[in-house]
Amino acid sequence: MSTSLKFGNVKLTKWQLALLIGTPLAIGAGIYVYRKVNAPSSSSDESGKKKQKALDANKQSLSIDGTTEDKELEKKKKTVELENEKLSPLKEATMFKNEGNACYRNGKFDEAISFYDKAIDKCPKDNKTDLAIFYQNRAASYEMLRKWPKVKEDCTKSLEYNPRYAKAYFRRAKAYEATNEISECLDDVTATCILEMFQNNNTILYADRILKQTGREDAEKAIKDKKPVLPSKSFINTYMRSFVSDPIMTMTLPETLDKSHGFGRAKQALDSEKYEDIVAACTEELESSESESQYKTEALLLRGTFHLISGSFVEAQQDLDAVINNDDADKKLRTYALIRRASLYIQQENKDAGIEDFAKAQKLQPECADIYHQRAQIFILLDQLSEALDDFEKAVKLAPSNAMAYVQKCYAEYRVALMSQDQMRLMMVMNEFKNAVEKYPDCVECYSLMAQVLSDQQQFPQAEQFYEKAMKLAPDNASLLVHRGIMSLQWKGDIALAIELMEKAIAIDDKCGLAYETLGTVEVQRANLDRAVELFEKAIKLAKSQAEMCHLCALRNAAVAQINVTRKLGIPMSSISALAEASIMGQSAQMAGN
């Protein structure tokens, strides 16, 4: 679900704030914000093309420092004037640099390097700013020749003379990327963003791409070594309640069945919320002899389900496959195994296989409301709102008592109304939310979703009332506290209260990944980067999918890069935070005025 936060008067979507590093998210305090770029309309295409040609023509000259093409005549005039007088070493070095720049612009990169060599040789060593430029310009020529070690060497030398030279950091970042030194690349592009005060959109987008790459690479490594973690009781309860006709949840075992062994023990553990016993009890059932075991298929489905929600995807698929491929198994069991496997595929970013499993389940049991409800939730995640609405409608029609499907349908309609800016539809949706609360007074999700929508509409006092009602129904639901903390930032800018609520969420549920992630982003905002890294690390351990882990690794890497750069540059992170917020507010004001 999309959530938004406010810092000062600046509203950031949860994606912008919580990721901090996805385009265009923030390295620093939430500052990779989307820049407003005016695309040319069809009537101004020709003008746009002319502008682009002009940009292309100047591209090379902008890659080096010193004279530009519009000063060429002036440079030649000065060169003639100086021919008859003795040049100082700096003036002579500058002349060589100007010749190098001219060669660079004409694509004569080897000749340009030769002139920059002379400029560097002639320049007095105490003229550090000039030497930094000469080395950086020579690096630009090496870059055009794809001589990456030379580019890095010259940029490093340039930075020795001018440690805050943004262009040298950026050029070295590109060289590091070319040689697949991504961590070093990230540090350098982070330094560039900070030194450019987050005003260069090209640098920001480049940093975003590198951050995502580091996130992907780290997630691929981490997922292999990740230990399965059983989610919190609150999470499991919510997950299981999202199915209204689950065959395991709804089944009643014979009174004569031994509840101390096998599936009987597993079912009793499920009913009494002793979830940590379920996998072992199911395994006990599966390892029993045929004469002792009556519920092998049920045990496979239940064990596969708990492997799935624990992130043990290989084991989950093995169990679910065994149910699905058993033609003698009850249709209902096979249907729910397909629903679970569809979810598994989606978490593994295999959308097509997931949608195909839903279709197979639909063929087996076309009147099963849970198929449509679960698929609708997937469609919402995929931003396929029209398909989500269709499935929610079917789910509600087939199971009118399904409160979660009903209120989630309201949320999907709300999203559509917002996107289409249909005020009439928006009013109708808000009435539907009120109906949901009245119709299902014991459903936590009705109150929590209503609260989030009201918060999104900036009706904060009303939203607070609904959060309070939700907390009375589910005092152990840590996510509710996190969302209240987010709202306190939107509403009052109360960071202290937000932190208090998020820390309380962690105390209630130390497996609430949302609490660690969101608190980590707040600590980035407060310039407490070491604490932010610690929180992101905890969230990574709780991630259930590679996509989620990629996102969290990128968050952590952004914070680590900021720590590295601010220490290297000697810039207090608190000043970067203030700069970041000022940058966001300036951008926000500009966008509001356009």
Secondary structure as the mmCIF struct_conf table of DSSP 4:
data_model
#
loop_
_struct_conf.conf_type_id
_struct_conf.id
_struct_conf.beg_label_comp_id
_struct_conf.beg_label_asym_id
_struct_conf.beg_label_seq_id
_struct_conf.end_label_comp_id
_struct_conf.end_label_asym_id
_struct_conf.end_label_seq_id
STRN STRN1 SER A 4 PHE A 7
TURN_TY1_P TURN_TY1_P1 GLY A 8 ASN A 9
STRN STRN2 VAL A 10 THR A 13
HELX_RH_AL_P HELX_RH_AL_P1 LYS A 14 LEU A 19
BEND BEND1 LEU A 20 GLY A 22
TURN_TY1_P TURN_TY1_P2 THR A 23 PRO A 24
BEND BEND2 ILE A 27 GLY A 30
HELX_LH_PP_P HELX_LH_PP_P1 VAL A 33 LYS A 36
HELX_LH_PP_P HELX_LH_PP_P2 ALA A 39 SER A 41
HELX_RH_3T_P HELX_RH_3T_P1 SER A 42 SER A 44
HELX_RH_AL_P HELX_RH_AL_P2 ASP A 45 ASN A 58
TURN_TY1_P TURN_TY1_P3 LYS A 59 GLN A 60
HELX_RH_3T_P HELX_RH_3T_P2 SER A 61 SER A 63
BEND BEND3 ILE A 64 ILE A 64
BEND BEND4 GLY A 66 GLY A 66
HELX_RH_3T_P HELX_RH_3T_P3 GLU A 69 LYS A 71
HELX_RH_AL_P HELX_RH_AL_P3 GLU A 72 GLU A 83
TURN_TY1_P TURN_TY1_P4 ASN A 84 ASN A 84
BEND BEND5 GLU A 85 GLU A 85
HELX_LH_PP_P HELX_LH_PP_P3 LYS A 86 SER A 88
HELX_RH_AL_P HELX_RH_AL_P4 PRO A 89 ARG A 105
TURN_TY1_P TURN_TY1_P5 ASN A 106 GLY A 107
HELX_RH_AL_P HELX_RH_AL_P5 PHE A 109 LYS A 122
BEND BEND6 CYS A 123 CYS A 123
TURN_TY1_P TURN_TY1_P6 LYS A 125 ASP A 126
HELX_RH_AL_P HELX_RH_AL_P6 LYS A 128 MET A 144
TURN_TY1_P TURN_TY1_P7 LEU A 145 ARG A 146
HELX_RH_AL_P HELX_RH_AL_P7 TRP A 148 TYR A 161
TURN_TY1_P TURN_TY1_P8 PRO A 163 ARG A 164
HELX_RH_AL_P HELX_RH_AL_P8 ALA A 166 ALA A 178
TURN_TY1_P TURN_TY1_P9 THR A 179 ASN A 180
HELX_RH_AL_P HELX_RH_AL_P9 ILE A 182 LEU A 195
TURN_TY1_P TURN_TY1_P10 GLU A 196 PHE A 198
HELX_RH_AL_P HELX_RH_AL_P10 ASN A 201 ASP A 225
HELX_LH_PP_P HELX_LH_PP_P4 LYS A 226 PRO A 228
HELX_RH_AL_P HELX_RH_AL_P11 LYS A 233 ARG A 241
TURN_TY1_P TURN_TY1_P11 SER A 242 SER A 242
BEND BEND7 VAL A 244 SER A 245
HELX_RH_AL_P HELX_RH_AL_P12 PRO A 247 THR A 250
TURN_TY1_P TURN_TY1_P12 GLU A 255 THR A 256
BEND BEND8 LEU A 257 LEU A 257
TURN_TY1_P TURN_TY1_P13 LYS A 259 SER A 260
BEND BEND9 HIS A 261 HIS A 261
HELX_RH_AL_P HELX_RH_AL_P13 GLY A 262 ASP A 271
TURN_TY1_P TURN_TY1_P14 SER A 272 GLU A 273
HELX_RH_3T_P HELX_RH_3T_P4 TYR A 275 ASP A 277
HELX_RH_AL_P HELX_RH_AL_P14 ILE A 278 LEU A 286
TURN_TY1_P TURN_TY1_P15 GLU A 287 GLU A 287
BEND BEND10 SER A 288 SER A 288
TURN_TY1_P TURN_TY1_P16 GLU A 290 GLU A 292
BEND BEND11 GLN A 294 GLN A 294
HELX_RH_AL_P HELX_RH_AL_P15 LYS A 296 SER A 310
TURN_TY1_P TURN_TY1_P17 GLY A 311 GLY A 311
HELX_RH_AL_P HELX_RH_AL_P16 PHE A 313 ILE A 324
TURN_TY1_P TURN_TY1_P18 ASN A 325 ASN A 325
TURN_TY1_P TURN_TY1_P19 ASP A 327 ASP A 328
BEND BEND12 ALA A 329 ALA A 329
HELX_RH_AL_P HELX_RH_AL_P17 LYS A 331 GLN A 347
TURN_TY1_P TURN_TY1_P20 GLN A 348 GLU A 349
HELX_RH_AL_P HELX_RH_AL_P18 LYS A 351 LEU A 364
TURN_TY1_P TURN_TY1_P21 PRO A 366 GLU A 367
HELX_RH_AL_P HELX_RH_AL_P19 ALA A 369 LEU A 381
TURN_TY1_P TURN_TY1_P22 LEU A 382 ASP A 383
HELX_RH_AL_P HELX_RH_AL_P20 LEU A 385 LEU A 398
TURN_TY1_P TURN_TY1_P23 PRO A 400 SER A 401
HELX_RH_AL_P HELX_RH_AL_P21 ALA A 403 SER A 420
TURN_TY1_P TURN_TY1_P24 GLN A 421 GLN A 421
HELX_RH_AL_P HELX_RH_AL_P22 GLN A 423 LYS A 439
TURN_TY1_P TURN_TY1_P25 PRO A 441 ASP A 442
HELX_RH_AL_P HELX_RH_AL_P23 VAL A 444 ASP A 456
TURN_TY1_P TURN_TY1_P26 GLN A 457 GLN A 458
HELX_RH_AL_P HELX_RH_AL_P24 PHE A 460 LEU A 473
TURN_TY1_P TURN_TY1_P27 PRO A 475 ASP A 476
HELX_RH_AL_P HELX_RH_AL_P25 ALA A 478 LYS A 492
HELX_RH_AL_P HELX_RH_AL_P26 ILE A 495 ILE A 508
TURN_TY1_P TURN_TY1_P28 ASP A 510 LYS A 511
HELX_RH_AL_P HELX_RH_AL_P27 GLY A 513 GLN A 525
TURN_TY1_P TURN_TY1_P29 ARG A 526 ALA A 527
HELX_RH_AL_P HELX_RH_AL_P28 LEU A 529 LEU A 542
BEND BEND13 SER A 545 SER A 545
HELX_RH_AL_P HELX_RH_AL_P29 GLN A 546 LEU A 569
TURN_TY1_P TURN_TY1_P30 GLY A 570 GLY A 570
HELX_RH_AL_P HELX_RH_AL_P30 MET A 573 GLY A 593
#
